[in-house]
Amino acid sequence: MMENKTKMTTLLQSAEQDFSTVKLSLDFNVSIAEGLLQRLEKLTDEKEIKRFIKQHGGKNFVEPYTQIATWYRSLTHEWQDQISSLPFWTIEKNQWAKLAQLSLDQLKEWYEEIMRLSEDSSEKSNTNLLSPRILNQTVAKFLPKAPKTSLKLGQPVEDEDYEVLLNIKDYDFTPETLEEFKTEISELAKQDPITEDLFFPLEKRGFDPNLILSRTDCLVLENQKAVVKLEKKNKEIDTLNSQFTQVKQELNQSQQKVEQLTHNLNQHQQLINQLTERLTKLEQQRTPVETLV
């Protein structure tokens, strides 16, 4: 009994410590956010605003903070207290910025889900603290999906995926010409089209197919092309090696024939020499007899 009580006390202390970690994170990020937003609010010239943003880490750094500050200002004190004691191990700046994108109704619904998950976690694992990953997953349900900007290699192309092509300025597609393109793809593809099926029709129109791919897939495609090119070169080398081997074999055979012919010629020459020598001797033996006659 005493052991259980000690364990519960430890859990409560741990929870209080982690809740304070969340509060510290919130206070820290809100403080930075408020400072940036207050200074931005004093600027009226667009060039000064752009310069300020550039000097303070750029748009991707400043904008999440301004979202946090604006959102936190809109919350009641009650909600500010509830947010500061969220049951998470920790919450990072970008996660506060995601929460800042929720409307009050969405925040209420999200908060109820988090408290339910926290209670379930407490029953199953003796801790009501949740992983920051759960925050990302639950908030994502309420945020609009970012528009698709690229297609993936080897993936089926759905009807809505063609919107990616429509949004690429260099392609200059109109809704009408895009419909014609989709019809052409359907006719060319033997089965449901995949991303690679779009390449040739795009190239035929003078468009760069790489524009529909992410940077990573562009590198993958470039690597695939390099591999194909290397395999082609290797086949050419193998063919040349085979031809070289064949020519070398034929040359060896020819050399063997030449050597055999040379050997035969030498034998014939020796025979001729022998015959010539015998004839000479016979001629020499016949001459005295003829002289006597």
Summary of the structure (lengths in Angstrom):
residues: 293
radius of gyration: 43.6
end to end distance: 156.0
largest distance: 158.2
contacts: 715
relative contact order: 0.05
helix: 78%
strand: 2%
